[in-house]
Amino acid sequence: MNVTELNEWLFHLAHCHGVGASSSIRMVAELMENPSLSLFELAFSANLSSKNMKLFYESYEKIDRQAALNYYKEKNINWITILDDDYPSYLKEIYNPPALLFYQGDKDLLKENLLAIVGSRLKTAYGSAVLNLFLPKLLKHQIVTVSGLAKGIDAEVHEKTINLKGKTIAIVGTGLDLAYPKINKDLQLEIAKNHLLVSEYPMGSAPERHHFPLRNRIIAGISLGTLVVEAKKRSGSLITANLALQEGREVFSVPGSILSSYSKGTNELLLNGAKCVVDAEQILEDL
């Protein structure tokens, strides 16, 4: 099988139930060795459970691959796989990398110096002020911001980057044809048109709860480092930061009041070894 055929297999598998990124990669690795393997043999090679095997078989047969490929082309949604040369090199290094990424916009932004910036969904004046202080300097040094297009700090990172004439990447936990939260629909369209919008989920994928921790691994995985602006003690921002730490990436945390619930997570990161930053220069010197 050539790379184009293998990529189309990964595209097909991305639309199947019962298989995840690692299973898809194992299946395609087996196909590279033996293109004549049956679906049963592929499922067996991926160590699918009986339940997932059933889901896989049923969903695989329902997919018209060529019709799906044509539909994505019609909707101007592109995709790259882990087999492609332009798949982000940093992302290949993480545990459980996505087998495939769907995208709209400027794929070349993935080659730039990327900094993930995350924070609370209930932003405060303090969090906004931190962004106002940090972003101009970061963007002046051609840093491309990465965030999750969620309410609060995530959306503000994208908005302020755009307003400052910088470039931004949004990683979402739905199909690219859906906007979640809906309030960010216009922002998502702007990013898809003039920046970069990315998801590992196929069109039509709803915002399932388990999608977002998996989305966070991509935010951390494509970035040189992660800046946490504000975070409660239990938050998605801390998941992203911890994933970055696990992958040996830089984690920067903005200190806050010990009396604020929105700074409990960032202050805890500092106690656990994240770099304390009060100015963008302290980030730039480590990237």
C-alpha positions as CSV (number, residue, x, y, z in Angstrom):
1,M,0.0,0.0,0.0
2,N,1.2,3.5,-0.8
3,V,0.9,6.4,1.6
4,T,-2.2,7.8,0.0
5,E,-4.0,4.5,0.4
6,L,-2.9,4.2,4.0
7,N,-4.0,7.7,4.7
8,E,-7.4,7.0,3.3
9,W,-7.6,3.9,5.6
10,L,-6.8,6.2,8.6
11,F,-9.5,8.6,7.3
12,H,-12.0,5.7,7.2
13,L,-11.0,4.5,10.7
14,A,-11.5,8.0,12.1
15,H,-15.2,7.6,11.3
16,C,-15.5,4.1,12.9
17,H,-16.8,3.4,16.4
18,G,-14.9,1.2,18.8
19,V,-11.4,2.3,17.7
20,G,-9.2,5.1,19.0
21,A,-6.0,6.7,17.8
22,S,-3.7,4.0,19.1
23,S,-5.8,1.2,17.6
24,S,-6.0,3.0,14.3
25,I,-2.2,3.4,14.2
26,R,-1.7,-0.3,15.1
27,M,-4.1,-1.4,12.3
28,V,-2.3,0.8,9.7
29,A,1.1,-0.5,10.8
30,E,-0.2,-4.0,10.2
31,L,-1.5,-3.1,6.8
32,M,1.9,-1.7,5.9
33,E,3.4,-5.1,6.6
34,N,0.5,-7.1,5.1
35,P,-2.1,-5.2,2.9
36,S,-4.2,-8.4,2.5
37,L,-5.3,-8.6,6.1
38,S,-9.0,-9.0,6.8
39,L,-11.1,-6.8,9.0
40,F,-11.1,-9.5,11.7
41,E,-7.3,-9.8,11.6
42,L,-6.9,-6.0,11.8
43,A,-9.3,-5.8,14.8
44,F,-7.4,-8.6,16.4
45,S,-4.1,-6.9,15.8
46,A,-5.4,-3.8,17.6
47,N,-6.5,-5.9,20.6
48,L,-10.1,-4.7,20.4
49,S,-12.5,-6.0,23.0
50,S,-15.5,-8.0,21.8
51,K,-17.8,-5.0,22.3
52,N,-15.5,-2.7,20.3
53,M,-15.0,-5.3,17.6
54,K,-18.7,-5.4,17.0
55,L,-18.9,-1.6,17.0
56,F,-16.0,-1.5,14.6
57,Y,-17.4,-4.0,12.1
58,E,-20.8,-2.4,12.0
59,S,-19.6,1.2,11.6
60,Y,-16.9,0.3,9.1
61,E,-19.4,-1.3,6.7
62,K,-21.7,1.7,6.8
63,I,-19.1,4.2,5.6
64,D,-18.9,5.0,2.0
65,R,-15.2,6.2,2.0
66,Q,-15.2,7.9,-1.4
67,A,-18.5,9.7,-0.7
68,A,-17.1,10.9,2.7
69,L,-13.9,12.1,1.0
70,N,-15.9,14.0,-1.5
71,Y,-18.1,15.5,1.2
72,Y,-15.1,16.8,3.2
73,K,-13.7,18.3,0.0
74,E,-17.0,20.0,-0.6
75,K,-17.0,21.5,2.9
76,N,-13.4,22.6,2.6
77,I,-12.2,20.5,5.5
78,N,-8.8,19.0,5.0
79,W,-6.9,16.4,7.0
80,I,-3.4,15.1,7.7
81,T,-2.3,11.9,9.2
82,I,0.6,10.7,11.4
83,L,2.2,9.3,8.2
84,D,2.5,12.7,6.5
85,D,5.7,14.7,6.6
86,D,3.8,17.9,7.6
87,Y,2.2,16.2,10.7
88,P,3.5,18.2,13.7
89,S,6.7,16.7,14.8
90,Y,6.2,17.6,18.5
91,L,2.8,15.9,18.5
92,K,4.4,12.6,17.2
93,E,6.5,12.5,20.4
94,I,3.5,12.4,22.8
95,Y,1.9,9.4,24.4
96,N,-1.1,8.4,22.2
97,P,-0.8,10.9,19.4
98,P,-3.8,11.5,17.2
99,A,-3.8,9.2,14.1
100,L,-5.4,12.0,12.0
101,L,-6.1,15.7,12.3
102,F,-8.9,17.5,10.5
103,Y,-8.3,21.2,9.8
104,Q,-9.4,24.4,8.2
105,G,-7.1,27.3,7.6
106,D,-3.4,27.7,7.4
107,K,-1.7,24.4,8.1
108,D,1.7,26.0,7.9
109,L,1.1,27.7,11.3
110,L,1.9,24.2,12.8
111,K,5.5,24.8,11.8
112,E,5.8,28.1,13.9
113,N,6.8,28.6,17.5
114,L,3.6,27.6,19.3
115,L,2.6,28.5,22.9
116,A,-0.5,27.1,24.5
117,I,-2.3,29.6,26.7
118,V,-5.1,28.3,28.9
119,G,-7.1,29.4,31.8
120,S,-10.4,29.5,33.6
121,R,-13.7,29.4,31.8
122,L,-15.0,32.0,34.1
123,K,-12.5,34.7,33.4
124,T,-11.7,37.5,35.8
125,A,-10.4,41.0,35.3
126,Y,-7.0,39.7,36.6
127,G,-6.9,37.1,33.9
128,S,-7.7,39.6,31.2
129,A,-5.1,42.0,32.5
130,V,-2.5,39.3,32.3
131,L,-3.3,38.6,28.7
132,N,-3.1,42.3,27.9
133,L,0.3,42.4,29.5
134,F,1.8,39.2,27.9
135,L,0.3,38.9,24.5
136,P,1.8,42.0,22.8
137,K,5.3,41.0,23.6
138,L,4.7,37.3,22.7
139,L,3.2,38.2,19.3
140,K,6.0,40.7,18.6
141,H,8.4,37.7,18.7
142,Q,6.2,35.7,16.2
143,I,4.8,33.4,18.8
144,V,1.6,31.7,17.6
145,T,-1.0,31.2,20.3
146,V,-2.8,27.9,20.8
147,S,-5.9,27.3,22.9
148,G,-9.2,25.4,23.1
149,L,-11.8,27.9,22.0
150,A,-13.7,27.4,25.2
151,K,-15.5,30.1,27.2
152,G,-13.4,32.5,29.2
153,I,-9.6,32.7,28.9
154,D,-9.4,30.4,25.8
155,A,-11.7,32.5,23.7
156,E,-10.1,35.7,24.9
157,V,-6.6,34.4,23.9
158,H,-7.9,33.8,20.4
159,E,-9.8,37.2,20.2
160,K,-6.9,39.3,21.6
161,T,-4.4,37.5,19.3
162,I,-6.5,38.3,16.3
163,N,-7.1,41.9,17.4
164,L,-3.3,42.4,17.8
165,K,-2.7,41.1,14.3
166,G,-1.1,37.8,15.5
167,K,-1.8,34.3,14.5
168,T,-3.7,31.7,16.5
169,I,-4.6,28.0,16.5
170,A,-7.8,26.6,18.0
171,I,-8.1,22.9,18.9
172,V,-11.7,21.9,19.4
173,G,-13.4,18.8,20.9
174,T,-16.1,18.5,18.2
175,G,-16.3,18.0,14.5
176,L,-15.3,21.2,12.6
177,D,-18.8,21.6,11.3
178,L,-20.1,22.3,14.8
179,A,-19.4,25.2,17.2
180,Y,-19.1,24.6,20.9
181,P,-20.0,26.7,22.8
182,K,-22.3,28.3,20.2
183,I,-21.4,31.8,21.5
184,N,-18.0,31.3,19.8
185,K,-19.4,30.4,16.4
186,D,-18.3,33.6,14.7
187,L,-14.9,33.4,16.3
188,Q,-14.5,29.8,15.1
189,L,-15.4,30.9,11.6
190,E,-12.8,33.6,11.7
191,I,-10.1,31.2,12.9
192,A,-11.0,28.7,10.2
193,K,-10.8,31.3,7.5
194,N,-7.7,33.3,8.5
195,H,-5.8,31.2,11.1
196,L,-6.1,27.5,11.9
197,L,-8.9,25.3,13.3
198,V,-8.1,21.7,14.3
199,S,-9.9,18.6,15.6
200,E,-9.2,14.9,15.6
201,Y,-13.0,14.3,15.5
202,P,-14.9,13.8,12.2
203,M,-17.7,16.0,11.0
204,G,-20.9,15.6,13.0
205,S,-19.0,14.7,16.3
206,A,-20.9,16.2,19.2
207,P,-19.1,17.8,22.3
208,E,-18.8,14.6,24.3
209,R,-17.4,15.0,27.8
210,H,-14.5,12.7,27.2
211,H,-13.4,14.6,24.1
212,F,-12.0,17.5,26.0
213,P,-9.3,15.9,28.1
214,L,-8.2,14.2,24.8
215,R,-8.3,17.6,23.1
216,N,-6.1,19.0,25.8
217,R,-3.3,16.5,24.9
218,I,-3.2,18.0,21.4
219,I,-3.1,21.6,22.8
220,A,-0.1,20.6,25.0
221,G,1.4,18.3,22.4
222,I,1.8,20.7,19.5
223,S,3.2,23.5,21.7
224,L,6.7,24.3,22.9
225,G,5.2,25.2,26.2
226,T,2.0,25.9,28.1
227,L,1.1,29.1,29.9
228,V,-1.6,28.8,32.6
229,V,-3.1,32.2,33.3
230,E,-5.8,31.2,35.8
231,A,-7.1,27.9,37.0
232,K,-9.2,26.5,39.8
233,K,-7.9,23.5,41.8
234,R,-9.7,21.1,39.5
235,S,-9.8,22.3,35.9
236,G,-9.1,21.4,32.3
237,S,-6.3,23.9,32.4
238,L,-4.4,21.8,34.9
239,I,-5.0,18.7,32.8
240,T,-3.3,20.5,29.9
241,A,-0.4,21.7,32.1
242,N,0.1,18.2,33.6
243,L,0.1,16.7,30.1
244,A,2.8,19.2,29.1
245,L,4.9,18.3,32.1
246,Q,4.6,14.6,31.3
247,E,5.9,15.3,27.8
248,G,8.8,17.3,29.1
249,R,7.5,20.6,27.8
250,E,7.8,23.9,29.5
251,V,5.0,24.9,31.9
252,F,4.6,28.5,32.9
253,S,2.2,29.6,35.6
254,V,1.0,33.1,36.6
255,P,0.9,33.6,40.4
256,G,-2.3,34.9,41.9
257,S,-3.9,35.8,45.2
258,I,-4.0,32.9,47.7
259,L,-7.5,34.1,48.5
260,S,-8.8,33.6,44.9
261,S,-10.3,30.3,43.8
262,Y,-9.2,31.1,40.3
263,S,-5.5,31.1,41.3
264,K,-5.5,27.9,43.5
265,G,-4.6,25.8,40.4
266,T,-1.8,28.1,39.1
267,N,-0.3,28.5,42.6
268,E,-0.4,24.8,43.0
269,L,1.5,24.4,39.7
270,L,4.2,26.7,41.1
271,L,4.6,24.5,44.2
272,N,5.0,21.5,41.9
273,G,7.8,23.0,39.8
274,A,6.1,25.1,37.0
275,K,8.0,28.3,36.2
276,C,6.7,31.4,37.8
277,V,6.2,34.1,35.2
278,V,5.2,37.8,35.7
279,D,6.4,39.0,32.3
280,A,6.4,37.6,28.8
281,E,10.2,37.9,28.6
282,Q,10.5,35.1,31.1
283,I,8.6,32.9,28.7
284,L,10.5,33.9,25.6
285,E,13.8,33.1,27.2
286,D,12.8,29.5,27.6
287,L,11.2,28.9,24.2
